[in-house]
Amino acid sequence: MKLNPDFVVHNTGEETLLVPTARAPFHGLVQGNKTLDVILGCLQTETTEEAIVAELAARFHGDADDMREDVAAALAHLRKIGALEE
């Protein structure tokens, strides 16, 4: 899976924004934190859910199960708005 090219990632330094282009099926703005920034960074190229969890674990200290849940929830939302190509 990877990020739909009809969406653009913008990092302000404090938050990460996922911005749809005019061609995107979603018309709104997705705001996120550093976790979403890592997830979206991984999605710039073809990746898997497991690889995203591994990248989060390499960057942040925390419970692996919590990270899996966070990634699953984020990916579910991205699927819902049409931001993923699978």
C-alpha positions as CSV (number, residue, x, y, z in Angstrom):
1,M,0.0,0.0,0.0
2,K,1.1,3.6,-0.4
3,L,-0.3,7.1,-0.2
4,N,-2.7,8.2,-3.0
5,P,-0.8,10.9,-5.0
6,D,-4.0,13.0,-4.9
7,F,-3.0,13.8,-1.3
8,V,-0.1,16.0,-0.2
9,V,1.7,15.8,3.2
10,H,2.6,19.1,4.9
11,N,4.6,19.2,8.1
12,T,4.5,22.5,10.0
13,G,7.1,21.4,12.5
14,E,4.4,21.1,15.2
15,E,1.8,19.1,13.4
16,T,1.4,17.1,10.2
17,L,-1.4,17.9,7.7
18,L,-2.7,15.7,5.0
19,V,-4.1,17.9,2.3
20,P,-6.2,16.6,-0.6
21,T,-5.8,18.0,-4.1
22,A,-8.7,18.9,-6.3
23,R,-8.7,15.3,-7.7
24,A,-9.0,13.6,-4.3
25,P,-12.2,11.9,-3.3
26,F,-12.1,13.6,0.1
27,H,-12.5,17.3,0.7
28,G,-11.2,18.3,4.1
29,L,-8.0,18.4,6.1
30,V,-6.4,15.7,8.3
31,Q,-4.4,16.9,11.2
32,G,-2.0,14.7,13.0
33,N,1.0,14.4,15.3
34,K,4.5,12.9,15.0
35,T,3.0,9.4,14.8
36,L,0.9,10.3,11.8
37,D,4.0,12.0,10.3
38,V,5.9,8.7,10.5
39,I,3.0,6.8,9.1
40,L,2.6,9.1,6.2
41,G,6.3,9.1,5.6
42,C,6.3,5.4,5.3
43,L,3.4,5.6,2.9
44,Q,5.4,7.7,0.4
45,T,6.6,4.4,-1.0
46,E,5.1,0.9,-1.1
47,T,5.0,-0.5,2.4
48,T,3.1,-2.8,4.7
49,E,1.4,-2.3,8.0
50,E,4.1,-4.3,9.8
51,A,6.8,-2.2,8.3
52,I,5.1,1.0,9.6
53,V,4.8,-0.5,13.1
54,A,8.5,-1.4,13.0
55,E,9.4,2.1,11.9
56,L,7.4,3.6,14.8
57,A,9.1,1.2,17.2
58,A,12.5,2.2,16.0
59,R,11.7,5.9,16.5
60,F,9.6,5.9,19.7
61,H,9.6,4.1,22.9
62,G,6.2,2.6,23.8
63,D,4.1,-0.5,23.9
64,A,4.2,-2.4,20.6
65,D,0.5,-3.4,20.9
66,D,-0.5,0.3,21.3
67,M,1.6,1.1,18.2
68,R,-0.2,-1.6,16.2
69,E,-3.5,-0.2,17.3
70,D,-2.5,3.3,16.4
71,V,-1.3,2.3,12.9
72,A,-4.4,0.2,12.3
73,A,-6.7,3.1,13.3
74,A,-4.8,5.6,11.1
75,L,-4.8,3.3,8.1
76,A,-8.5,2.6,8.5
77,H,-9.2,6.4,8.5
78,L,-6.9,6.9,5.5
79,R,-8.7,4.1,3.6
80,K,-12.1,5.6,4.5
81,I,-11.1,8.9,2.9
82,G,-9.5,7.3,-0.2
83,A,-6.0,8.3,0.8
84,L,-4.5,4.8,0.3
85,E,-3.6,2.9,-2.9
86,E,-3.7,-0.8,-2.3
